[in-house]
Amino acid sequence: MNLKELASNLGLSQTTVSRALNGYPEVNEATRTRVEEAAARLGYRPNASARRLATGRAGAVGIVYSTGEGYGPHTSEFLGGLGSRLASDEIDVLVSTVDTLDEELAAYRRAIASKKIDAIVLHSPRPADARVALLNELGFPFIMHGRTEDEAGHAWLDIDNTAATQRATDHLLSLGHRDIALLNGPKGLVFANHREAGYRLAFKHNKLTPNPTLITNGQFTDEIGFRTTQAMLERRAGPTAFLAGSMMTALGVFRAIRSAGLELGKDVSMIAHDDVFPYLNADTMVPSMSTTRSSIRAAGTRVAELLMQLLGGKPPSEIHELWPVEIVLRESTGRGPHLESRSIA
């Protein structure tokens, strides 16, 4: 089926159908959805070469990872969602790796100069991000998974890390826990700042003060989770509850709790952030894991969709999405030593 036949089938002009499939903002969502569903149902696939000739696009987007960040399950899940959605529009993802920020900035300059990519996907933002400043200066399209302090100045999708961690901390406080460890992400990253802010807000709203020695920062790995928890539990007055920044960290925390001869959900409680890995199900763990939950693969898919809107001409200032994070309570959270007779959040 060609474009003319698809347009005839829908009773629309070829221009409208083409613009709907290419993410142009002047096409309303109802029409866009109708066109996309019909294209999928009827097996229409646009000719990639013809489209690139007509639009002047390279048919690829770029993303850069630093070797210091590691390449764990979060990376593969996000790329899986991003790549699958872009592949449906015959757009490739070009991945580069670097060691330093200077090398990353140089990689962007090279890719833009070579005209190999149409846009860039940024991730792991810092409050004042040099990458954002560079790409804005060059006038090159980009979208960020996360956001900076100047969030109005660029397109982004983020989850509400502050509210998620505040709710989780408040729940543990309501169960009577006061010594709550926060095993957070790398220091200086925006999402880690937001999670610590949510943690502190929960204590403040309960007229309590957190123990600063129970706040740690690091990569989300099983080993770091294990070593950090092991050291904390060896203290005379160790934490009675943990907030693990990821399910990978939670695995390490769980190992350390068992090694100390303690029982999760009874002696010690934990809430982990779950990015919804297909091979690590919080519901089938023993005991089942209480979590704040948001799919990083779904975020990758949505970033790709928003990127298509950006390339279709939608202004970056209109591409801002903040996703709520649900909290799912299971067996890993139990009573703390200071349980008060008030309703549990």
PAZAKE-684875 format. One record per residue (C-alpha): residue in one letter; residue number from 1; chain; x, y, z. Coordinates in steps of 0.25 Angstrom, whole numbers, plus 5000, padded with zeros to 4 digits. Example, Ala and Ser with C-alpha at 12.3 -4.5 7.8 and 13.67 -1.06 7.14 Angstrom:
! PAZAKE-684875
+---+-----+---+------+------+------+
: r :   k : c :    u :    v :    w :
+---+-----+---+------+------+------+
: a :   1 : A : 5049 : 4982 : 5031 :
: s :   2 : A : 5055 : 4996 : 5029 :
+---+-----+---+------+------+------+
//
This chain:
! PAZAKE-684875
+---+-----+---+------+------+------+
: r :   k : c :    u :    v :    w :
+---+-----+---+------+------+------+
: m :   1 : A : 5000 : 5000 : 5000 :
: n :   2 : A : 5005 : 5014 : 4996 :
: l :   3 : A : 5002 : 5027 : 5002 :
: k :   4 : A : 4992 : 5031 : 4992 :
: e :   5 : A : 4984 : 5018 : 4995 :
: l :   6 : A : 4985 : 5020 : 5010 :
: a :   7 : A : 4980 : 5034 : 5009 :
: s :   8 : A : 4968 : 5030 : 5000 :
: n :   9 : A : 4965 : 5019 : 5010 :
: l :  10 : A : 4964 : 5029 : 5021 :
: g :  11 : A : 4957 : 5040 : 5013 :
: l :  12 : A : 4968 : 5049 : 5016 :
: s :  13 : A : 4978 : 5057 : 5007 :
: q :  14 : A : 4992 : 5051 : 5005 :
: t :  15 : A : 4998 : 5064 : 5012 :
: t :  16 : A : 4990 : 5061 : 5024 :
: v :  17 : A : 4993 : 5047 : 5025 :
: s :  18 : A : 5008 : 5050 : 5023 :
: r :  19 : A : 5008 : 5060 : 5033 :
: a :  20 : A : 5001 : 5051 : 5043 :
: l :  21 : A : 5011 : 5040 : 5041 :
: n :  22 : A : 5023 : 5050 : 5042 :
: g :  23 : A : 5018 : 5056 : 5056 :
: y :  24 : A : 5015 : 5070 : 5051 :
: p :  25 : A : 5008 : 5078 : 5062 :
: e :  26 : A : 4997 : 5084 : 5054 :
: v :  27 : A : 4990 : 5070 : 5052 :
: n :  28 : A : 4981 : 5068 : 5064 :
: e :  29 : A : 4983 : 5056 : 5073 :
: a :  30 : A : 4970 : 5049 : 5068 :
: t :  31 : A : 4974 : 5049 : 5054 :
: r :  32 : A : 4988 : 5045 : 5057 :
: t :  33 : A : 4984 : 5033 : 5064 :
: r :  34 : A : 4974 : 5029 : 5054 :
: v :  35 : A : 4984 : 5030 : 5043 :
: e :  36 : A : 4995 : 5022 : 5051 :
: e :  37 : A : 4984 : 5011 : 5054 :
: a :  38 : A : 4980 : 5010 : 5039 :
: a :  39 : A : 4995 : 5010 : 5035 :
: a :  40 : A : 4998 : 4998 : 5045 :
: r :  41 : A : 4985 : 4991 : 5041 :
: l :  42 : A : 4987 : 4992 : 5026 :
: g :  43 : A : 5002 : 4989 : 5026 :
: y :  44 : A : 5006 : 5003 : 5021 :
: r :  45 : A : 5021 : 5006 : 5023 :
: p :  46 : A : 5027 : 5019 : 5017 :
: n :  47 : A : 5039 : 5018 : 5008 :
: a :  48 : A : 5050 : 5022 : 5017 :
: s :  49 : A : 5059 : 5027 : 5005 :
: a :  50 : A : 5048 : 5036 : 4999 :
: r :  51 : A : 5044 : 5042 : 5013 :
: r :  52 : A : 5059 : 5045 : 5016 :
: l :  53 : A : 5060 : 5052 : 5002 :
: a :  54 : A : 5047 : 5060 : 5004 :
: t :  55 : A : 5050 : 5064 : 5018 :
: g :  56 : A : 5065 : 5065 : 5018 :
: r :  57 : A : 5067 : 5057 : 5030 :
: a :  58 : A : 5078 : 5047 : 5033 :
: g :  59 : A : 5068 : 5036 : 5039 :
: a :  60 : A : 5076 : 5035 : 5052 :
: v :  61 : A : 5077 : 5040 : 5066 :
: g :  62 : A : 5089 : 5040 : 5075 :
: i :  63 : A : 5091 : 5037 : 5090 :
: v :  64 : A : 5104 : 5037 : 5097 :
: y :  65 : A : 5107 : 5028 : 5110 :
: s :  66 : A : 5119 : 5031 : 5119 :
: t :  67 : A : 5128 : 5018 : 5123 :
: g :  68 : A : 5127 : 5023 : 5137 :
: e :  69 : A : 5112 : 5022 : 5138 :
: g :  70 : A : 5113 : 5007 : 5135 :
: y :  71 : A : 5104 : 4999 : 5125 :
: g :  72 : A : 5093 : 4992 : 5134 :
: p :  73 : A : 5079 : 4988 : 5132 :
: h :  74 : A : 5074 : 5002 : 5133 :
: t :  75 : A : 5082 : 5006 : 5120 :
: s :  76 : A : 5077 : 4994 : 5112 :
: e :  77 : A : 5062 : 4995 : 5116 :
: f :  78 : A : 5062 : 5010 : 5112 :
: l :  79 : A : 5069 : 5007 : 5099 :
: g :  80 : A : 5059 : 4996 : 5097 :
: g :  81 : A : 5047 : 5005 : 5098 :
: l :  82 : A : 5054 : 5017 : 5090 :
: g :  83 : A : 5059 : 5008 : 5079 :
: s :  84 : A : 5047 : 5000 : 5077 :
: r :  85 : A : 5038 : 5012 : 5075 :
: l :  86 : A : 5048 : 5019 : 5066 :
: a :  87 : A : 5049 : 5006 : 5058 :
: s :  88 : A : 5035 : 5007 : 5055 :
: d :  89 : A : 5038 : 5020 : 5047 :
: e :  90 : A : 5050 : 5014 : 5041 :
: i :  91 : A : 5059 : 5023 : 5050 :
: d :  92 : A : 5072 : 5017 : 5055 :
: v :  93 : A : 5079 : 5020 : 5069 :
: l :  94 : A : 5094 : 5023 : 5068 :
: v :  95 : A : 5100 : 5020 : 5082 :
: s :  96 : A : 5114 : 5026 : 5085 :
: t :  97 : A : 5122 : 5024 : 5098 :
: v :  98 : A : 5132 : 5034 : 5104 :
: d :  99 : A : 5140 : 5035 : 5117 :
: t : 100 : A : 5139 : 5050 : 5120 :
: l : 101 : A : 5129 : 5061 : 5119 :
: d : 102 : A : 5139 : 5068 : 5109 :
: e : 103 : A : 5139 : 5056 : 5100 :
: e : 104 : A : 5124 : 5056 : 5101 :
: l : 105 : A : 5122 : 5070 : 5097 :
: a : 106 : A : 5132 : 5068 : 5085 :
: a : 107 : A : 5124 : 5055 : 5081 :
: y : 108 : A : 5112 : 5064 : 5079 :
: r : 109 : A : 5119 : 5074 : 5071 :
: r : 110 : A : 5125 : 5063 : 5062 :
: a : 111 : A : 5111 : 5057 : 5060 :
: i : 112 : A : 5104 : 5070 : 5057 :
: a : 113 : A : 5115 : 5074 : 5047 :
: s : 114 : A : 5115 : 5061 : 5040 :
: k : 115 : A : 5100 : 5062 : 5038 :
: k : 116 : A : 5098 : 5047 : 5043 :
: i : 117 : A : 5087 : 5050 : 5052 :
: d : 118 : A : 5074 : 5058 : 5053 :
: a : 119 : A : 5073 : 5060 : 5068 :
: i : 120 : A : 5080 : 5056 : 5081 :
: v : 121 : A : 5074 : 5049 : 5094 :
: l : 122 : A : 5081 : 5053 : 5107 :
: h : 123 : A : 5080 : 5046 : 5120 :
: s : 124 : A : 5085 : 5047 : 5134 :
: p : 125 : A : 5084 : 5062 : 5135 :
: r : 126 : A : 5091 : 5071 : 5145 :
: p : 127 : A : 5084 : 5084 : 5150 :
: a : 128 : A : 5093 : 5093 : 5141 :
: d : 129 : A : 5096 : 5084 : 5130 :
: a : 130 : A : 5107 : 5088 : 5120 :
: r : 131 : A : 5101 : 5078 : 5109 :
: v : 132 : A : 5088 : 5086 : 5109 :
: a : 133 : A : 5096 : 5099 : 5108 :
: l : 134 : A : 5104 : 5094 : 5096 :
: l : 135 : A : 5092 : 5088 : 5088 :
: n : 136 : A : 5084 : 5101 : 5091 :
: e : 137 : A : 5095 : 5109 : 5086 :
: l : 138 : A : 5096 : 5101 : 5073 :
: g : 139 : A : 5081 : 5101 : 5071 :
: f : 140 : A : 5081 : 5086 : 5070 :
: p : 141 : A : 5068 : 5078 : 5074 :
: f : 142 : A : 5069 : 5070 : 5086 :
: i : 143 : A : 5060 : 5064 : 5097 :
: m : 144 : A : 5064 : 5060 : 5111 :
: h : 145 : A : 5061 : 5048 : 5120 :
: g : 146 : A : 5060 : 5056 : 5132 :
: r : 147 : A : 5061 : 5071 : 5134 :
: t : 148 : A : 5070 : 5082 : 5138 :
: e : 149 : A : 5068 : 5094 : 5147 :
: d : 150 : A : 5065 : 5102 : 5134 :
: e : 151 : A : 5054 : 5092 : 5131 :
: a : 152 : A : 5046 : 5102 : 5122 :
: g : 153 : A : 5058 : 5103 : 5113 :
: h : 154 : A : 5057 : 5089 : 5107 :
: a : 155 : A : 5048 : 5077 : 5103 :
: w : 156 : A : 5048 : 5067 : 5114 :
: l : 157 : A : 5041 : 5055 : 5121 :
: d : 158 : A : 5043 : 5052 : 5135 :
: i : 159 : A : 5037 : 5044 : 5147 :
: d : 160 : A : 5033 : 5051 : 5160 :
: n : 161 : A : 5044 : 5046 : 5168 :
: t : 162 : A : 5042 : 5056 : 5179 :
: a : 163 : A : 5027 : 5051 : 5182 :
: a : 164 : A : 5031 : 5037 : 5180 :
: t : 165 : A : 5042 : 5037 : 5191 :
: q : 166 : A : 5033 : 5046 : 5200 :
: r : 167 : A : 5022 : 5036 : 5200 :
: a : 168 : A : 5031 : 5024 : 5202 :
: t : 169 : A : 5038 : 5031 : 5214 :
: d : 170 : A : 5025 : 5036 : 5220 :
: h : 171 : A : 5019 : 5022 : 5219 :
: l : 172 : A : 5032 : 5016 : 5227 :
: l : 173 : A : 5030 : 5027 : 5237 :
: s : 174 : A : 5016 : 5024 : 5239 :
: l : 175 : A : 5020 : 5010 : 5242 :
: g : 176 : A : 5029 : 5015 : 5253 :
: h : 177 : A : 5042 : 5015 : 5246 :
: r : 178 : A : 5051 : 5027 : 5249 :
: d : 179 : A : 5065 : 5022 : 5245 :
: i : 180 : A : 5062 : 5020 : 5230 :
: a : 181 : A : 5074 : 5019 : 5221 :
: l : 182 : A : 5073 : 5025 : 5207 :
: l : 183 : A : 5082 : 5018 : 5197 :
: n : 184 : A : 5082 : 5028 : 5186 :
: g : 185 : A : 5088 : 5030 : 5172 :
: p : 186 : A : 5101 : 5037 : 5169 :
: k : 187 : A : 5102 : 5051 : 5176 :
: g : 188 : A : 5099 : 5063 : 5167 :
: l : 189 : A : 5090 : 5057 : 5158 :
: v : 190 : A : 5076 : 5063 : 5157 :
: f : 191 : A : 5068 : 5051 : 5160 :
: a : 192 : A : 5077 : 5048 : 5172 :
: n : 193 : A : 5075 : 5062 : 5177 :
: h : 194 : A : 5060 : 5061 : 5176 :
: r : 195 : A : 5059 : 5048 : 5183 :
: e : 196 : A : 5067 : 5053 : 5195 :
: a : 197 : A : 5058 : 5065 : 5195 :
: g : 198 : A : 5046 : 5056 : 5196 :
: y : 199 : A : 5052 : 5048 : 5207 :
: r : 200 : A : 5055 : 5061 : 5215 :
: l : 201 : A : 5041 : 5067 : 5212 :
: a : 202 : A : 5035 : 5054 : 5218 :
: f : 203 : A : 5043 : 5056 : 5231 :
: k : 204 : A : 5040 : 5071 : 5232 :
: h : 205 : A : 5025 : 5069 : 5230 :
: n : 206 : A : 5025 : 5059 : 5241 :
: k : 207 : A : 5033 : 5069 : 5250 :
: l : 208 : A : 5045 : 5059 : 5250 :
: t : 209 : A : 5060 : 5060 : 5246 :
: p : 210 : A : 5067 : 5050 : 5238 :
: n : 211 : A : 5080 : 5044 : 5242 :
: p : 212 : A : 5090 : 5050 : 5231 :
: t : 213 : A : 5099 : 5038 : 5232 :
: l : 214 : A : 5088 : 5029 : 5227 :
: i : 215 : A : 5088 : 5036 : 5213 :
: t : 216 : A : 5098 : 5030 : 5203 :
: n : 217 : A : 5100 : 5032 : 5188 :
: g : 218 : A : 5106 : 5023 : 5178 :
: q : 219 : A : 5103 : 5014 : 5166 :
: f : 220 : A : 5091 : 5005 : 5166 :
: t : 221 : A : 5098 : 4991 : 5167 :
: d : 222 : A : 5096 : 4979 : 5176 :
: e : 223 : A : 5110 : 4980 : 5181 :
: i : 224 : A : 5109 : 4994 : 5186 :
: g : 225 : A : 5095 : 4991 : 5192 :
: f : 226 : A : 5101 : 4980 : 5199 :
: r : 227 : A : 5114 : 4986 : 5205 :
: t : 228 : A : 5106 : 4999 : 5209 :
: t : 229 : A : 5096 : 4992 : 5216 :
: q : 230 : A : 5105 : 4982 : 5223 :
: a : 231 : A : 5113 : 4994 : 5228 :
: m : 232 : A : 5101 : 5001 : 5233 :
: l : 233 : A : 5095 : 4988 : 5240 :
: e : 234 : A : 5108 : 4986 : 5248 :
: r : 235 : A : 5106 : 4999 : 5255 :
: r : 236 : A : 5101 : 4999 : 5269 :
: a : 237 : A : 5088 : 5006 : 5265 :
: g : 238 : A : 5086 : 5003 : 5251 :
: p : 239 : A : 5075 : 5006 : 5242 :
: t : 240 : A : 5062 : 4999 : 5243 :
: a : 241 : A : 5057 : 5002 : 5229 :
: f : 242 : A : 5063 : 5004 : 5215 :
: l : 243 : A : 5059 : 5012 : 5203 :
: a : 244 : A : 5067 : 5006 : 5191 :
: g : 245 : A : 5069 : 5014 : 5179 :
: s : 246 : A : 5067 : 5002 : 5169 :
: m : 247 : A : 5063 : 4987 : 5169 :
: m : 248 : A : 5078 : 4984 : 5167 :
: t : 249 : A : 5082 : 4992 : 5179 :
: a : 250 : A : 5070 : 4985 : 5187 :
: l : 251 : A : 5076 : 4971 : 5183 :
: g : 252 : A : 5089 : 4975 : 5191 :
: v : 253 : A : 5081 : 4981 : 5202 :
: f : 254 : A : 5073 : 4968 : 5203 :
: r : 255 : A : 5086 : 4959 : 5203 :
: a : 256 : A : 5092 : 4968 : 5214 :
: i : 257 : A : 5080 : 4967 : 5223 :
: r : 258 : A : 5080 : 4952 : 5222 :
: s : 259 : A : 5095 : 4951 : 5224 :
: a : 260 : A : 5092 : 4958 : 5237 :
: g : 261 : A : 5082 : 4948 : 5242 :
: l : 262 : A : 5070 : 4958 : 5240 :
: e : 263 : A : 5057 : 4956 : 5233 :
: l : 264 : A : 5052 : 4966 : 5223 :
: g : 265 : A : 5038 : 4971 : 5226 :
: k : 266 : A : 5039 : 4967 : 5241 :
: d : 267 : A : 5053 : 4972 : 5247 :
: v : 268 : A : 5056 : 4981 : 5235 :
: s : 269 : A : 5047 : 4988 : 5225 :
: m : 270 : A : 5050 : 4992 : 5211 :
: i : 271 : A : 5044 : 5000 : 5199 :
: a : 272 : A : 5051 : 4999 : 5186 :
: h : 273 : A : 5049 : 5007 : 5173 :
: d : 274 : A : 5045 : 4998 : 5162 :
: d : 275 : A : 5048 : 5002 : 5148 :
: v : 276 : A : 5040 : 4989 : 5144 :
: f : 277 : A : 5050 : 4979 : 5139 :
: p : 278 : A : 5044 : 4967 : 5132 :
: y : 279 : A : 5054 : 4958 : 5139 :
: l : 280 : A : 5053 : 4964 : 5153 :
: n : 281 : A : 5038 : 4963 : 5158 :
: a : 282 : A : 5036 : 4970 : 5171 :
: d : 283 : A : 5023 : 4963 : 5173 :
: t : 284 : A : 5029 : 4949 : 5173 :
: m : 285 : A : 5041 : 4952 : 5182 :
: v : 286 : A : 5041 : 4945 : 5196 :
: p : 287 : A : 5036 : 4953 : 5203 :
: s : 288 : A : 5030 : 4961 : 5192 :
: m : 289 : A : 5036 : 4975 : 5191 :
: s : 290 : A : 5029 : 4988 : 5193 :
: t : 291 : A : 5032 : 4998 : 5182 :
: t : 292 : A : 5031 : 5011 : 5176 :
: r : 293 : A : 5029 : 5007 : 5161 :
: s : 294 : A : 5031 : 5014 : 5148 :
: s : 295 : A : 5035 : 5006 : 5135 :
: i : 296 : A : 5048 : 5012 : 5129 :
: r : 297 : A : 5045 : 5004 : 5116 :
: a : 298 : A : 5031 : 5012 : 5115 :
: a : 299 : A : 5039 : 5025 : 5117 :
: g : 300 : A : 5048 : 5021 : 5106 :
: t : 301 : A : 5036 : 5019 : 5097 :
: r : 302 : A : 5030 : 5032 : 5101 :
: v : 303 : A : 5043 : 5040 : 5099 :
: a : 304 : A : 5043 : 5034 : 5085 :
: e : 305 : A : 5029 : 5039 : 5082 :
: l : 306 : A : 5032 : 5053 : 5088 :
: l : 307 : A : 5044 : 5053 : 5079 :
: m : 308 : A : 5036 : 5051 : 5067 :
: q : 309 : A : 5027 : 5063 : 5071 :
: l : 310 : A : 5039 : 5071 : 5073 :
: l : 311 : A : 5045 : 5068 : 5059 :
: g : 312 : A : 5031 : 5071 : 5054 :
: g : 313 : A : 5032 : 5085 : 5058 :
: k : 314 : A : 5026 : 5085 : 5072 :
: p : 315 : A : 5033 : 5095 : 5081 :
: p : 316 : A : 5042 : 5089 : 5092 :
: s : 317 : A : 5035 : 5098 : 5102 :
: e : 318 : A : 5022 : 5090 : 5099 :
: i : 319 : A : 5029 : 5077 : 5101 :
: h : 320 : A : 5029 : 5075 : 5116 :
: e : 321 : A : 5024 : 5062 : 5123 :
: l : 322 : A : 5024 : 5059 : 5138 :
: w : 323 : A : 5020 : 5045 : 5141 :
: p : 324 : A : 5014 : 5041 : 5155 :
: v : 325 : A : 5020 : 5029 : 5161 :
: e : 326 : A : 5011 : 5019 : 5168 :
: i : 327 : A : 5014 : 5012 : 5181 :
: v : 328 : A : 5011 : 4998 : 5183 :
: l : 329 : A : 5012 : 4992 : 5197 :
: r : 330 : A : 5015 : 4977 : 5199 :
: e : 331 : A : 5022 : 4969 : 5209 :
: s : 332 : A : 5035 : 4975 : 5211 :
: t : 333 : A : 5030 : 4987 : 5220 :
: g : 334 : A : 5026 : 4984 : 5234 :
: r : 335 : A : 5025 : 4991 : 5248 :
: g : 336 : A : 5036 : 4999 : 5253 :
: p : 337 : A : 5040 : 5001 : 5267 :
: h : 338 : A : 5033 : 5015 : 5269 :
: l : 339 : A : 5019 : 5011 : 5263 :
: e : 340 : A : 5009 : 5022 : 5266 :
: s : 341 : A : 4994 : 5020 : 5266 :
: r : 342 : A : 4991 : 5028 : 5254 :
: s : 343 : A : 4986 : 5024 : 5240 :
: i : 344 : A : 4996 : 5019 : 5230 :
: a : 345 : A : 4998 : 5027 : 5218 :
+---+-----+---+------+------+------+
//
